[in-house]
Amino acid sequence: MVEDIMRFAKPRSPVIEDVELRPILVDAVASARAGEGSIDIRVPDTSAVLRADREMVRAALLNLLLNALQSGSTEPVELFVSEQGDRCRIDIADRGAGFGDIDPERLFEAFHTTKRAAPALVWRSSGASSRSRVER
């Protein structure tokens, strides 16, 4: 987990290459399990290949998974992959309370959190922030 935080804290230039999605999903889920204990996330079968930076995709997925696991729900986190043509969509769903009355634009601000109190070292961002980082 410390290794994951160090990767997240030290931005680098993207290394774009063809990467298989499933091993990245498996790795991100394993890291989320290590950070949150016994959790129920099933990695879908997929043969999707992305043209992306492997570490940046992994970091974004891990951030979204950890946020979903911390949503306050006892229901399993669901992970879906769909492919259409040359596009790949990854959905991570939880059954938490949602964002409430927060302005949706605030969710994309760096270090914005919807948590009331945070421990000394946390992934201090909403899951939506990962979307912003991936799209750039």
C-alpha positions as CSV (number, residue, x, y, z in Angstrom):
1,M,0.0,0.0,0.0
2,V,2.8,2.4,0.8
3,E,4.3,1.7,-2.7
4,D,0.9,2.6,-4.2
5,I,0.9,5.9,-2.3
6,M,4.4,6.7,-3.4
7,R,3.5,6.1,-7.0
8,F,0.5,8.3,-6.7
9,A,2.4,11.1,-5.0
10,K,5.2,11.2,-7.6
11,P,3.7,12.3,-11.0
12,R,5.6,11.3,-14.1
13,S,5.2,11.6,-17.9
14,P,2.9,8.9,-19.4
15,V,4.4,5.9,-21.1
16,I,1.9,5.0,-23.8
17,E,1.9,1.5,-25.0
18,D,-0.5,-1.4,-25.8
19,V,-1.5,-3.0,-22.5
20,E,-3.8,-5.8,-21.6
21,L,-6.6,-4.6,-19.3
22,R,-7.2,-7.8,-17.3
23,P,-3.8,-8.0,-15.5
24,I,-4.1,-4.3,-14.6
25,L,-7.6,-5.0,-13.1
26,V,-6.3,-8.0,-11.2
27,D,-3.4,-6.0,-9.8
28,A,-5.6,-3.0,-8.8
29,V,-8.1,-5.3,-7.1
30,A,-5.3,-7.1,-5.2
31,S,-4.0,-3.8,-3.9
32,A,-7.5,-2.6,-2.9
33,R,-7.9,-5.9,-1.0
34,A,-4.6,-5.4,0.7
35,G,-5.7,-1.9,1.8
36,E,-9.2,-2.7,2.9
37,G,-9.1,-6.4,4.0
38,S,-11.6,-9.0,2.9
39,I,-13.7,-7.5,0.1
40,D,-15.9,-8.8,-2.6
41,I,-14.8,-7.6,-6.0
42,R,-15.0,-9.9,-9.0
43,V,-12.6,-9.2,-11.9
44,P,-14.5,-9.6,-15.2
45,D,-13.1,-11.7,-18.0
46,T,-11.9,-9.4,-20.7
47,S,-9.4,-9.5,-23.5
48,A,-9.4,-5.7,-24.0
49,V,-6.1,-4.1,-25.0
50,L,-5.7,-0.4,-24.2
51,R,-3.3,2.1,-25.7
52,A,-2.5,3.8,-22.4
53,D,0.0,4.2,-19.6
54,R,-0.2,1.0,-17.5
55,E,0.7,2.6,-14.2
56,M,-1.7,5.6,-14.6
57,V,-4.6,3.3,-15.5
58,R,-3.8,1.1,-12.5
59,A,-3.6,4.1,-10.2
60,A,-6.9,5.5,-11.4
61,L,-8.6,2.1,-11.0
62,L,-7.1,1.6,-7.5
63,N,-8.3,5.1,-6.5
64,L,-11.8,4.4,-7.7
65,L,-11.9,1.0,-6.1
66,L,-10.7,2.3,-2.7
67,N,-13.3,5.1,-2.8
68,A,-16.0,2.6,-3.7
69,L,-15.0,0.4,-0.8
70,Q,-15.1,3.4,1.6
71,S,-18.6,4.4,0.5
72,G,-20.2,3.0,3.6
73,S,-22.1,0.3,1.9
74,T,-21.9,-3.4,2.9
75,E,-22.8,-4.5,-0.6
76,P,-20.1,-5.8,-2.9
77,V,-18.3,-3.4,-5.3
78,E,-19.1,-4.2,-8.9
79,L,-16.6,-4.0,-11.7
80,F,-17.8,-4.1,-15.3
81,V,-15.9,-3.9,-18.6
82,S,-17.6,-3.3,-21.9
83,E,-16.0,-2.9,-25.3
84,Q,-17.5,-1.3,-28.4
85,G,-15.3,-0.9,-31.5
86,D,-12.0,0.6,-30.4
87,R,-13.5,1.9,-27.1
88,C,-13.4,0.3,-23.7
89,R,-15.5,1.4,-20.8
90,I,-14.8,0.4,-17.2
91,D,-17.5,0.9,-14.6
92,I,-17.0,0.6,-10.8
93,A,-20.2,0.7,-8.9
94,D,-20.9,0.8,-5.2
95,R,-24.2,1.1,-3.2
96,G,-23.0,4.0,-1.0
97,A,-24.9,7.1,0.0
98,G,-23.6,9.1,-3.0
99,F,-22.3,12.7,-3.0
100,G,-25.3,14.4,-1.5
101,D,-25.6,18.1,-2.1
102,I,-22.0,18.6,-3.3
103,D,-21.6,20.6,-6.5
104,P,-20.5,18.0,-9.0
105,E,-17.8,20.3,-10.4
106,R,-16.1,20.2,-6.9
107,L,-15.5,16.4,-7.4
108,F,-12.9,17.1,-10.0
109,E,-10.8,19.4,-7.7
110,A,-7.5,18.0,-6.5
111,F,-7.6,16.7,-2.9
112,H,-11.4,17.3,-2.6
113,T,-13.0,14.8,-0.3
114,T,-16.5,13.9,0.7
115,K,-15.3,12.3,3.9
116,R,-16.1,14.1,7.2
117,A,-12.7,13.3,8.8
118,A,-9.7,11.8,7.2
119,P,-6.8,9.9,8.8
120,A,-3.3,11.4,8.5
121,L,-2.5,9.7,5.2
122,V,-5.4,9.0,2.7
123,W,-6.3,9.1,-1.0
124,R,-7.8,12.5,-0.5
125,S,-9.9,12.7,-3.7
126,S,-13.3,11.7,-4.9
127,G,-13.5,8.8,-7.3
128,A,-14.4,11.3,-10.0
129,S,-10.9,12.9,-9.8
130,S,-9.5,9.8,-11.3
131,R,-11.6,10.4,-14.4
132,S,-10.0,13.8,-14.8
133,R,-6.5,12.4,-14.5
134,V,-7.1,9.7,-17.1
135,E,-8.7,12.0,-19.7
136,R,-5.8,14.4,-19.8
